[in-house]
Amino acid sequence: MTVSAESVRELLSSENLGDRLRAVNQIRELEPKVGFELVQIAIGDSSSRVRYSALSQMDTLGAQDLDLSLQILRDRLLNDPEADVQAAAADCLGALKLQSAFEDLQNLYHSSPEWLVKFSIIAALGELSDPRSLELLKQALVSDNELIKTAAISSLGELGDPQGISLLTPYATDPDWQVRYRVVQALTRLGGAEAQAILKTMVDDEVEAIATEAKRALF
C-alpha cells in the first residue's frame, strides 16, 4: 500500500494505538514539508509513545519552520507529563540549535527530579552551541549521576570553548575508564596546545582504546 499524506492522516486519527504509531513511522516516507505538518498532529496525541516517536523526528523535520518548532518543542519540554517526551524535546532543541530555549533548558535542569531529563539537557547543550552553557556544564561535571557527568564532558568538547579544557583536566585521571575515554574525545575536539599537553599524559593509559585515541589526536 502506497503511503500518502491522506493515508497517514487517517491512521493518526485512529483509536488504535498501533495504527497511530505506524502512522508516525510512515511520516518518514513523506516529503519533509508534509511530514512536518503531520508530525504536529502526532505530537498532540494522548499517548506518550506516539508523542515521543513524533518528537524524535523533529530534529530533521523542525528545520521546515524553526520559529514554530521552537514553540512546539518548548511546550513539550516544559509541559509534557512524561520524562521521556521532555527528554526528546531537549534533544531536538539542541539538534536544531534553538538557542532561544537555553534559559528554559537551564531552569528545567535545576527543577526537574528526572535524571533522564537532566541527562538529555546536558547532552543537548553541546549541539546547542550557546556560550552560556559553560557554567551549567561545569555544574553537571560534579553530578552524582555518572551518565550526566559523561554527557557534560562530551558537551564541553562539542561546545568548543577553550575554558572547557581546564574543567576537563581533573577527569583525565578519573578511575572510570569511560570517563577518561570521553575526556580524550572532548580534548581532541577542543584542540590547541593546552589540550595536547593533557593528551600527551594519556598516551600510556592502561586502557588501549584511550591510549590509541590520544595518540591519534597527537600524531
C-alpha positions in Angstrom: 0.0 0.0 0.0 1.4 3.4 -1.0 2.0 5.8 1.9 0.4 9.2 1.3 -0.4 12.2 3.4 -4.1 11.2 3.4 -3.4 7.6 4.5 -1.1 8.8 7.3 -3.6 11.4 8.4 -6.3 8.7 8.6 -4.1 6.4 10.7 -3.3 9.3 13.0 -7.0 9.7 13.8 -7.4 6.0 14.6 -8.5 4.9 18.0 -6.0 2.1 17.7 -2.6 2.9 19.2 -0.8 0.6 16.8 -2.2 2.4 13.9 -1.1 5.8 15.2 2.4 4.5 15.9 2.6 3.1 12.4 1.5 6.5 11.1 4.3 8.2 12.8 6.8 5.8 11.3 5.3 6.3 7.9 5.8 10.1 8.2 9.5 9.4 7.4 8.5 8.3 3.9 6.8 11.6 3.1 8.2 14.9 1.9 9.6 16.9 4.8 7.1 19.8 4.4 4.2 17.3 4.5 5.8 15.4 7.3 6.3 18.5 9.4 2.6 19.2 9.1 1.5 15.7 10.1 4.0 15.2 12.9 2.4 18.2 14.7 -0.8 16.1 14.9 1.1 13.2 16.5 2.9 15.5 19.0 -0.5 16.3 20.4 -1.5 12.6 20.7 -2.9 11.3 24.0 -0.3 8.5 24.1 3.2 9.3 25.3 4.6 6.7 23.0 3.2 8.5 20.0 4.3 11.9 21.2 7.8 10.5 21.9 8.1 8.9 18.4 6.8 12.1 16.8 9.1 14.4 18.7 12.1 12.2 17.8 11.6 13.3 14.2 11.7 17.0 14.9 15.5 17.1 14.8 15.1 16.9 11.0 11.6 18.0 10.2 11.8 21.0 12.5 14.0 22.8 10.1 10.9 23.5 8.0 9.9 26.3 10.4 12.3 27.0 13.2 10.1 29.5 14.9 7.1 27.1 15.1 9.4 24.3 16.0 10.7 26.3 19.0 7.1 26.9 20.2 6.2 23.2 19.9 9.4 21.9 21.5 9.3 24.4 24.4 5.8 23.4 25.1 6.6 19.7 25.3 9.8 20.4 27.2 8.0 22.3 29.9 4.5 20.9 30.0 4.6 17.2 28.9 3.9 14.9 31.9 6.3 12.2 30.6 10.0 12.5 31.2 11.0 10.7 28.0 8.9 13.1 25.9 10.6 16.1 27.7 13.9 14.5 27.0 13.2 14.1 23.3 12.2 17.8 23.2 15.5 18.7 24.8 17.4 16.6 22.2 15.7 18.3 19.3 16.2 21.8 20.7 19.9 21.1 20.7 19.9 19.5 17.3 18.1 22.4 15.8 20.4 24.9 17.7 17.4 26.8 19.0 19.4 28.9 21.5 16.3 30.9 22.5 15.4 27.9 24.6 18.6 28.0 26.6 17.0 29.5 29.7 14.2 27.0 29.6 16.7 24.2 29.4 18.7 25.6 32.3 15.7 26.2 34.5 14.4 22.7 33.9 17.7 21.1 34.6 17.6 22.7 38.1 14.0 21.9 38.8 13.3 18.5 37.3 13.6 15.5 39.5 14.0 13.2 36.5 17.6 12.1 35.7 16.7 11.3 32.1 15.5 14.9 31.5 18.7 16.3 33.1 20.9 14.0 31.1 19.2 15.0 27.8 19.5 18.6 28.6 23.2 18.3 29.3 23.7 16.2 26.2 21.9 18.8 24.1 23.9 21.7 25.2 26.9 20.7 23.1 24.9 20.8 19.9 23.1 24.0 21.0 26.4 25.8 20.8 25.4 28.6 23.2 28.3 30.0 25.2 26.1 30.4 28.2 26.1 26.6 28.5 29.6 26.6 30.0 28.5 27.3 33.6 25.7 24.7 33.5 28.1 22.1 32.1 30.6 22.9 34.9 27.8 22.1 37.4 26.9 18.9 35.6 30.5 17.7 35.8 30.1 17.1 39.6 26.8 15.4 39.3 26.3 12.2 41.3 24.9 10.6 38.2 27.8 9.2 36.1 25.8 9.4 32.9 25.1 13.1 33.4 28.8 13.6 34.2 30.0 11.9 31.0 27.4 13.8 28.9 28.8 17.0 30.3 32.3 16.0 29.3 31.2 15.3 25.7 29.2 18.5 25.5 32.2 20.5 26.7 34.1 19.1 23.7 31.3 20.0 21.3 30.8 23.5 22.8 34.3 24.4 21.7 35.0 26.9 24.5 38.8 26.7 25.4 37.8 27.3 29.0 36.5 23.7 29.0 40.0 22.4 28.9 40.8 23.3 32.5 37.4 21.9 33.6 38.2 18.6 31.9 41.8 18.3 33.2 40.9 16.6 36.6 39.0 13.9 34.8 41.9 12.8 32.6 42.9 10.6 35.6 39.4 9.6 36.6 39.3 6.0 37.9 36.4 5.3 35.5 37.9 4.4 32.1 34.7 5.5 30.3 35.1 9.0 31.8 38.7 9.1 30.6 37.7 8.0 27.2 35.1 10.8 26.9 37.8 13.2 28.1 40.2 12.2 25.3 37.4 12.7 22.7 36.5 16.1 24.1 40.1 17.3 24.3 40.6 16.2 20.7 37.6 18.3 19.6 38.8 21.3 21.6 42.4 21.1 20.3 45.2 23.6 21.0 48.4 23.4 22.9 46.8 23.1 26.4 44.6 20.2 25.2 47.5 18.5 23.6 49.6 18.7 26.8 46.9 16.7 28.6 46.5 14.3 25.8 50.3 13.5 26.0 49.8 12.3 29.5 47.1 9.9 28.3 49.0 8.1 25.6 50.1 5.5 28.1 46.7 4.9 29.6 46.2 1.3 30.7 43.1 1.1 28.5 44.2 0.6 24.9 41.3 2.4 23.4 42.1 5.6 25.4 45.8 5.4 24.6 45.0 4.9 20.9 42.7 7.9 20.8 45.2 10.1 22.5 48.0 9.1 20.1 45.7 9.6 17.1 44.9 13.1 18.3 48.6 14.0 18.7 50.1 12.4 15.6 
